[in-house]
Amino acid sequence: MEIFVCVLVVIAYFALSLFSSDSNASSDDKRQLDGLGDGNGGVFVDGEHMTRQEAEDAQSRGELYDTYY
């Protein structure tokens, strides 16, 4: 019984560490888009002007290349 509880705790620890690393990556992505904002809710990325939502969608698909300011 004790071994089962220990294994369960280890699995929960690894699952939480995976989720916390994903949130750090998304906050970095958001910070990058904040730096590219035009002040009116849009962003200028890869030589194109787009809405913030369009930029976030394209970034999640891996389509944005010039996202550093």
N, C-alpha and C positions, 0 to 999 in steps of 0.2 A: 504494500500500500504506500509506504514512504517513497519507494522508487518511482511509482507512478506519479506522485505529487511533484517530485523533483523534476521528472521529465516534462511534466506539464508546465512547470514554472520556466524551464529553459526554453521551451517552444514559445511561450508567451513573450519572453524577453526578446527573442529573435524576431518575432512578428512585430513587436513595438518598435524595435530598432529599424526595421525596414520601412515602416510607415513614417517615422520621424525623419529619415533621410530623404524621402520623397517630398515632404513639406519644405525642407531646406532648399531643394532644387527649385521648387515652384516659387519660393520667395525670391530667389536669385533672378528667375525669369521675370517676375513682376517688377523688381527693382530695375532691371535693364530696360523694360518698356517704359517705366516712369521717366527715366533719363531721356528717352526719345520722344516724349510727349510734346505736343504742340501748344498746350495750354487750353485747348478747347475740347478736350476729350478724344482727340485723335493722336496718331503717332506717325512719324516719318521713318520708315524702315525700308532698307534695300532700294532706296531711290523712289519709293512709292508712299503716298499718303493714304492711310486707311484708318478705320475706326479702331478703338481700343479692342473691341471684341474680335474683330477680324484679325488683328495682330496676335491676340492670345490664341485664337484657333489655329492660325498658321504656325505659330511657335510650338504648339502642342503636337502638330503634325510633323515638325522638324523642317519646315519650309523656309524659315527665316535664317539668313546667313549673317547679315550685317546688323546684329542686335547690340553691339557695344558702342558706347558713346565716348 
